[in-house]
Amino acid sequence: MSRRIQVTVPDQIAADLEKLAHSQGRSLSNLAAHLLEKALNEARQQGLIKNDDQTSTS
């Protein structure tokens, strides 16, 4: 399932994201989702957030 979120970024970040999305043949939304997923995977690998299967029930 997917969930829609909204973010506000500085103009230069938005412009850079649009350029990168265009160069990769992606929509801006798809690129943002990809970058967020990549950042979260890295945070999990660094132990900054737990995987769902590592969450305790206490």
N, C-alpha and C positions, 0 to 999 in steps of 0.2 A: 504494500500500500504506500502511496505517496501522500505527503502533506505539504501544503503551500505555506511558505513563510515570506515575509517582506523585510528587506534590509535597506538601510540608507547608508550610502558611501560618499566620500568626497568626489567632486567632479572628475579629478584626474584619475582616480581609481576606476570610476565608471568608464571613462574613455579608454583606459588601458585594457579593461576587461572586454570591452566591445572589440578592440583591435585583436586581442588574443582569440576571442571567440570566432571572429571572421577568419583569421589565419588558420584556424583548426577546423573550419567548416561546421562549427557548432552554433547553436543558439546561445544567447547570453544566459538564459535560464539553465540550459544544460551544462554550460561551462561552470557556472556558479555551483551547481549541485556537485559536479565532478571535483572541483577544488575543495569544497567543504568535506566531501567524503574522504578525499586524500588527506586532508589535515586531521580529520578525526581518526583515521587509521594510524597515522603517525603518532598521535597523542596516545592511542591505545598501546602501541608498541613501546612507548616511553613510560608506560605505567601511569600516565596522567589521568586516564579514565579507565574504568573496568569494562571488559566485554560483558554482554548480557549473561553469559554462562558463568561468569566469575562473581556475580552479584550475590551477596549473602542474603538470607531471609530472616536474619535476627532483628 
